[in-house]
Amino acid sequence: MSYADLIRRTWQENVLFSVLIELTYQCNLNCYYCYNDREQQGIPLSQQQYFDFFDDLRSMGVLHLVLSGGEPLMHPDFFTLGARARQLGFVIRVKSNGHALDKETVSRIRAEVDPFMVDISLHGATGAVHDRQTGVSGSFERLLKNLHFMQEQGLRFRLNSALTRWNEDEIGAMFSLAHGFDIPLNISMSITPRDSGDMEPLSIIPEKEAVIRTMQLLKDQAVKWAEKDETVDEKKFIDCESEVTEKDTGKVCGSGSSTVTVDPYGNVLPCVQWREPAGNLHQQSIKEIWLHAHLLREVREITSQAKEKMLEKWPELDGAGYCPAVARLITGNPLEEDAQSVNLKIIRSEDVLEENL
Amino acid sequence: MTNTETEYRMAPDIRFRRVLDEAVVVKQDNNQVIVINEVSASILDIFEEQETVTAEVLVNALNEAYDVDRPTLEKDIQSHLEELQTAEIITSVTGHK
């Protein structure tokens, strides 16, 4: 059995395999389209509660832990928790804006947490655009410096961007910037509302032409990287991860089936976009929540129903690329596709049909 | 080359989990993932419990789980240890690598 097949089985058989932990909503940047609700109140999980939670996850067979935020490095126990997760054998990813990753911090992360990867957000190819999106002057220059520290110290990182109306004219230069570090650039084409329900970020949804241009750049990049990897016999872990798609799983995603998100106050959510608690770690263990939460059963059912619906509506796309949680945020119904999603599918669909001609 | 007294430990970049009825090894440094067989998984279970392990410890621990005579088990375990060592999943801590 391949690793990708194994992941598919976790979706199909509801086996928790990956957990995203929002350690804190504190952040050293102020990104325009950040989805976090910084006004949210609650009692943060203690260090001991995290330790117990990690022990439970390990005994459940969870492999992946994503330490996220806010900016996870702003959590006072970041290094202690990261070291504990490492000791328990998790494959750790850190989602960071990169602003605090100076030479000393990079060195500590490598030595104490040893993550498989650090996911870094890139907002533009110039200070003017990047800093406009982050809301902090000088953040672009500082990020570039910090990326060099990471590269020098062998800390694997990936650059992730969201295509917006503000950065759509720099997207080619953003690919070049990533390729300069010998890594591909990952681009998300969709902008989501804030967790508070605020729709303001949708005002910077990119133009259709920019989406088409970016899709072509992504295709060019895929060809370039396939050529680079031609001599590699064994499958790279990171490639296997990206191979795991919705195909053949009967679901549009692994939300509530293979993954959950935990917010800083112990709320266990079906995913990072579905902000309704299935339970809370102050009251119940993750094992109890995973086995008995009504909401998780409901979300598993919805991801299956959504798959059927999308296969019927977009057969040429294999029913892929649909997020019930975002649909729920925008339309109020997880099975009712929002306009942004429809527009993206029209573009992808036209592209697929053109390729098949 | 291995012998029953050689001590081994899991390589520091290895991450290992049993998932469903399979087992996964991630080699972080090489960016590789392997789905391993049951015997190798049983061996790595013991590596997770003890920092260093010898072939003799493994044979004693797995003797009851596998319905084979001891000499056959010893041979199988030596063979698996060599494979795990070649794959850089375990390393020798007493001179042999």
Interface residues (C-beta under 8 A of the other chain):
Chain A: M1 S2 Y3 L6 R9 T10 E13 V15 F17 G61 V62 L63 G89 F90 V91 D114 F116 R156 E234 K235 K236 F237 I238 C240
Chain B: P12 D13 R15 F16 R17 R18 V19 L20 E22 V24 V26 K27 Q28 N31 Q32 V33 I34 V35 E48
